[in-house]
Amino acid sequence: MVSGGLSTSDKFFFIPIGIILLGSAVWNWLHGWFDLYSLIWFLIGANNLLLVGQRAWPYYRHRFAILIPITSMALILTSAYLLWTYVKAS
């Protein structure tokens, strides 16, 4: 990793994957597909981009240190709820 910047994997893997996940979740929501899978895609993409942003802008590290655990906890709770509804239904 380059000191004070983004690595090659950040630029060519993590940023595009985060944008694709966020974009697909928003596209699904705009077309009326409201489900937990889209929310999980959105949270994974947001968490991914927040982690990259933390490395890209170290000056704002304290803000990212608040947002990353919030999105991670929302992702954990959403996944647990989805698993609970699946187990309850079977």
Order of alpha helices (4+ residues) and beta strands (2+ residues): alpha-alpha-alpha
